[in-house]
Amino acid sequence: QVHLVESGGGLVQPGGSLRLSCAASGRLSSIGTMAWYRQVSGKQRELVALIVSSGTTNYAEPVKGRFTISRDDAQNTVYLQMNSLKPEDTAVYYCWVTADYRSYWGQGTQVTVSS
């Protein structure tokens, strides 16, 4: 079983920055793709950014140029650096990880962008 622990969410003013972290632990031998999704109440969960094992990244259009996804394979951790935050970035952010032919979700962390 793989356990994901997220941290770094909170309240920030528009234009501010936050850094989310998601650490994977448990019985795993290799991690593949790592990603961040977000969900607003009443809406579908949407992909924000992903990073494959080679380091190639992909971003949703609304966050391109503002968010950066990265990974530390030695620590089994994925990060999401969020800059120039906007009120529309407010959501619960979830990390998603593939490992050993299975996928896992984090518990979610709230990000609120408001003045």
N, C-alpha and C positions, 0 to 999 in steps of 0.2 A: 504494500500500500504506500502511495506517495502522498505526502502532506505538504500543502502550500500555505505559507504564511505571508500575508501582505502587510505593508506598513507605509506610512508617508502621507496618507490623506489628511484632509482638514479644510479649514476655511481660509480663503485667500482673497485679496481684493483684485478686481480686474487689472490686468497687466502684470500681475505677480507670477511667481513660480512655485512649483512643487516638484518633488522627486518621489516617485513611488518605487517601492522595492517588493520583490516577491521571491522568497527563498523556498526551494524545494528540498524536502528531506524524506527519508524512508528507504524502502527497498527499491532502488533503481540502479541500473547499470549505465544507462546513457540517456541523455536528454536530447530530443530533437528540436522541433519548432517551439518557440516560446512567443507568447503574444499577450497583448492587453486588449480587453473589450470594455465597453461601458454601457450602462443601461439607465435610462430615465424611467421613472415610474410610469407604467401604462404603455411603454414603448418596447420595441424589440431590442435585445442586446445587439450591439454593433461593434464591429472590429475597429480598433483604433490604430494599432500597429503590430507588426509581427517581425520576428527575426529568426531565420533558419540557422542550422548548425554551422553553416559556412560563414555566417555573419551578414548575409544579404538581408536587407530590410525592405519593408513595404508599409506605407502609411495611408490612412484614409485622407481624402482630399481636405476635409475641414481642419486637419491638424498639421498638414505638411508645412514645413518651415518653422513650426513652433514646438513640436514634440520630437524627442529623440529616444528611440528604444536601444538598449544595449544589454549585453549579457556577460556574466562572469562564470565561465564553465567550471572553474576551480571551486567556486562557492555555490554552484547550482542556483544562481540568482539572476533574475531579469529585472531591469530598471526601466522606468519611464520618466524622463526629464521633461517637464511641461513648463514652457515659458509663454509669456504674453497671453496668459489665461484670460478667457472670456466668460461671461455669464452662461453662455450656451455650452460650455464645457462641464457645467455642473451635472454630476451623475455619480452612480456607484461604479467604480472601476474594478474589474476582475482580471486576474492573470489566468492564463491558460497555458498548459504545458503538455507536450507529448513526451512520453517516456516508455520504452519497452512495449511499443505497439498499443499503448493506451493513452487516453487524454484525461487531464485533471483540471479542475477549476479551483481557484482560490475562493475565500469566503467573501471577498469584496471589501472595498474601502471607499468611504464617501469623500467626494471632492465637491466642495461648494465654493463657487466664485461669486462674490457679492460684495458690494460696498456698504 
